[in-house]
Amino acid sequence: MQISITHIDTACIVLDINGYRIMTDPVLGKAGKLYHFGFGAFSRKTGNPALSKEEIGKIDLILLSHHQHKDNFDRAGKNFSKSVDRVITTKPAAKTLKNGLGLDNWESISVQTPKVPGLKITATPVQHRPWWLPSFFTGKVIGFMLEWDAQHKGAYYISGDTVFFKGIKEIASRFTIDVGLFHLGAVQFKYLTGLGKYTFDVKGAVKAANLLAINTFIPIHYSGWSHFKEVDEQVQQEFDKVSLNSDLRWLQSGFSLGLK
């Protein structure tokens, strides 16, 4: 089984499993534009995709953690998604997409492809907000767990936009995980909600990874937007301050990282 991951932009990666190509959270727009995230929250895109649509090539499946925030699904990403047969996402997002299929927390779907026998995708819960805010403030968001027959060390986990919360413990009780892709960035809107975070900071992500007993930790979603508060080299420096019980692997945007 040949497996590789290519980082495109923000939380947008291409996971190639034996030639079956899965894209996550399509963000393909150019830098410079200011986006409204709702409830008075704004952010400017400061980075560009590492690859063009032509360089990305054919995608078999999209996993979309949520559709309501442009750092996970911008206009260019939405247009690209129309060329893909299926987008697995939240139930609210699926209602807006002709090719969308919505999952609730813990709901699973089997994906039939001879390239990856037994491929199953399960929606995992997230908390994309500070604990004191109601869930409607950010809307429905999910993460993903990917399982298939040839796995020997455990599943592949994509955290989605989340902070550390009690649901991480339930994920740990349900799954053995080999590889985890964590959405970092320590997102904040200080002018709206003070120091409250909307995604993992490094400290919270490492706490989650250690609880989940993940073998390989891959950071994504930590550069390219003005609302990210732990970015680029700072993220790498923060890892020097924590005790991660996993193999830390970095993605170089536009280049494939092979996994065993």
C-alpha positions in Angstrom: 0.0 0.0 0.0 1.5 3.3 -1.2 0.5 6.3 0.9 1.5 10.0 0.5 0.3 13.4 1.7 0.7 16.6 -0.2 0.0 19.9 1.5 -1.8 22.5 -0.7 -3.0 25.3 1.5 -4.2 25.8 5.1 -6.0 22.5 5.9 -6.1 21.5 2.3 -4.1 18.3 1.7 -4.2 15.5 -0.8 -4.1 12.1 0.8 -3.1 9.5 -1.9 -3.9 6.0 -0.7 -2.7 3.5 -3.3 -3.8 5.9 -6.1 -7.1 6.8 -4.5 -6.8 10.6 -4.0 -8.7 12.3 -1.2 -8.6 16.1 -0.7 -9.5 17.8 2.5 -11.0 21.3 3.1 -10.4 22.8 -0.4 -8.9 26.3 -0.1 -7.5 27.4 -3.4 -7.9 31.1 -3.6 -5.0 33.7 -3.9 -3.7 35.8 -1.1 -4.9 39.3 -0.3 -8.7 39.0 0.0 -10.5 39.9 3.2 -13.2 37.4 4.3 -16.2 37.7 6.7 -16.6 34.7 8.9 -19.9 35.8 10.6 -20.8 37.6 13.8 -18.3 40.4 13.0 -15.3 38.2 12.5 -13.0 39.0 9.6 -9.7 37.6 8.3 -7.3 38.2 5.4 -5.8 35.5 3.4 -2.0 35.9 3.4 -0.8 32.8 1.6 -1.2 31.2 -1.8 -1.9 27.6 -2.7 1.3 25.6 -3.4 -0.2 24.0 -6.5 -2.6 25.0 -9.2 -5.8 23.1 -10.0 -4.0 21.6 -13.0 -1.1 20.5 -10.9 -3.4 19.0 -8.3 -5.1 16.8 -10.9 -8.0 14.4 -10.5 -9.5 14.1 -7.0 -11.7 11.1 -6.2 -13.2 12.3 -2.9 -13.3 15.5 -0.8 -13.6 15.5 3.0 -15.0 18.9 4.1 -15.0 19.5 7.8 -17.4 22.5 7.3 -18.5 24.9 4.7 -19.2 28.1 6.6 -15.7 29.4 7.1 -13.6 30.5 4.1 -10.3 29.2 5.5 -11.7 25.8 5.1 -13.8 26.2 1.9 -13.3 29.3 -0.1 -15.0 30.2 -3.5 -12.2 28.7 -5.5 -12.3 25.5 -3.4 -16.1 25.3 -3.8 -15.8 25.6 -7.6 -13.1 22.9 -7.6 -15.3 20.6 -5.6 -18.0 20.6 -8.3 -15.6 18.5 -10.4 -15.4 15.8 -7.8 -18.0 13.0 -7.6 -18.6 13.1 -3.8 -18.0 15.5 -0.9 -18.4 14.0 2.5 -19.2 16.7 5.0 -21.6 17.9 7.7 -25.3 17.6 7.2 -25.8 21.4 6.9 -23.0 21.6 4.3 -24.4 18.7 2.3 -27.7 20.6 1.8 -25.7 23.3 -0.1 -23.8 20.9 -2.4 -25.3 18.8 -5.2 -22.6 16.2 -4.6 -22.6 16.5 -0.8 -23.2 13.6 1.6 -23.7 14.7 5.2 -22.6 12.8 8.3 -23.4 13.3 12.0 -21.0 12.7 14.8 -19.9 9.0 14.8 -21.8 8.2 11.6 -19.8 6.2 9.1 -19.9 5.5 5.4 -18.2 2.8 3.3 -16.4 4.0 0.2 -16.2 1.5 -2.6 -12.9 1.5 -4.5 -10.7 -1.4 -5.5 -7.7 0.7 -4.8 -8.4 0.8 -1.1 -10.5 -2.2 0.0 -12.6 -1.7 3.1 -12.3 2.1 3.1 -14.6 3.5 5.8 -14.9 7.1 6.9 -16.4 8.1 10.3 -17.3 11.6 11.4 -15.7 12.6 14.7 -16.9 15.4 17.0 -15.1 18.7 17.4 -15.4 21.9 19.5 -14.6 24.7 17.1 -15.0 27.5 19.7 -14.1 28.5 23.3 -16.1 26.5 25.8 -18.2 29.4 26.9 -19.6 30.1 23.4 -22.8 28.3 22.1 -22.3 25.9 19.2 -24.3 28.1 16.8 -21.6 30.7 16.9 -19.4 28.7 14.7 -21.9 26.2 13.2 -21.6 22.5 12.7 -18.0 21.1 12.2 -16.7 17.6 12.1 -13.4 15.7 11.9 -12.7 12.4 10.1 -11.4 8.9 10.9 -10.3 6.9 7.9 -10.0 3.1 8.2 -9.3 0.4 5.5 -8.4 -3.3 5.4 -4.7 -3.0 5.0 -4.1 -0.9 8.1 -1.9 -2.6 10.7 -1.0 0.2 13.1 -4.4 2.0 13.3 -6.6 4.5 11.6 -5.9 8.0 10.0 -7.4 10.9 12.0 -8.1 14.3 10.6 -9.0 16.6 13.6 -10.9 19.3 11.8 -11.0 22.7 13.4 -11.2 22.0 17.1 -9.7 22.8 20.5 -9.0 20.2 23.2 -12.3 19.1 24.8 -13.9 16.1 26.4 -14.8 14.5 23.1 -11.1 13.7 22.5 -11.4 11.1 25.3 -14.3 9.4 23.5 -12.4 9.3 20.3 -9.5 7.7 22.1 -11.9 5.1 23.6 -13.3 4.2 20.1 -10.2 4.1 17.9 -6.6 3.0 17.6 -4.9 5.7 15.6 -1.7 5.5 13.6 -1.5 8.9 11.9 -3.1 12.2 13.0 -3.3 15.4 11.0 -4.0 18.2 13.4 -5.5 21.6 12.6 -3.4 24.1 14.5 -3.1 27.9 14.3 -4.5 28.8 17.8 -7.2 30.8 16.0 -8.4 33.9 17.9 -10.6 36.9 17.3 -9.5 39.0 20.3 -11.7 42.0 19.4 -14.8 39.7 19.7 -14.0 36.9 22.2 -10.7 37.9 23.9 -8.2 35.1 24.4 -10.7 32.3 23.5 -9.3 29.9 20.9 -11.2 28.2 18.0 -8.5 25.7 17.0 -5.7 23.8 18.7 -2.6 25.7 19.9 0.4 23.4 19.9 0.0 22.7 23.6 -3.6 21.5 23.2 -2.8 19.5 20.1 0.0 17.7 21.8 -2.2 17.0 24.8 -4.8 15.5 22.5 -2.2 13.4 20.5 -0.7 12.0 23.7 -4.2 11.0 24.9 -5.0 9.4 21.6 -1.7 7.6 21.6 -1.0 8.6 18.0 2.1 7.1 16.3 2.7 10.0 13.7 1.7 13.6 14.2 1.4 15.9 11.2 0.6 19.6 11.7 -1.5 21.5 9.2 -3.7 24.7 9.3 -1.2 27.0 10.9 -0.3 29.6 8.2 -1.8 31.7 5.5 -4.4 33.7 7.4 -4.4 36.8 9.7 -6.6 35.1 12.4 -4.0 32.4 13.0 -2.0 33.3 16.2 0.6 30.5 16.2 2.1 30.5 12.8 5.0 29.2 10.7 8.3 29.2 12.6 6.6 30.0 15.9 4.7 26.7 15.6 8.0 24.8 15.2 9.4 26.6 18.2 6.4 25.7 20.4 7.0 22.0 19.7 10.4 22.4 21.4 8.6 23.3 24.6 6.3 20.3 24.8 6.6 16.5 25.3 5.1 14.9 22.2 4.9 11.1 22.4 4.6 10.7 18.6 6.8 10.9 15.6 6.5 14.6 14.4 6.5 14.9 10.6 6.4 18.2 8.7 4.8 18.8 5.4 6.5 21.0 2.8 3.8 22.7 0.8 3.6 21.4 -2.8 5.7 18.3 -2.1 4.6 14.7 -1.2 5.4 13.1 2.1 5.5 9.3 1.9 4.1 7.2 4.8 4.4 3.5 5.5 
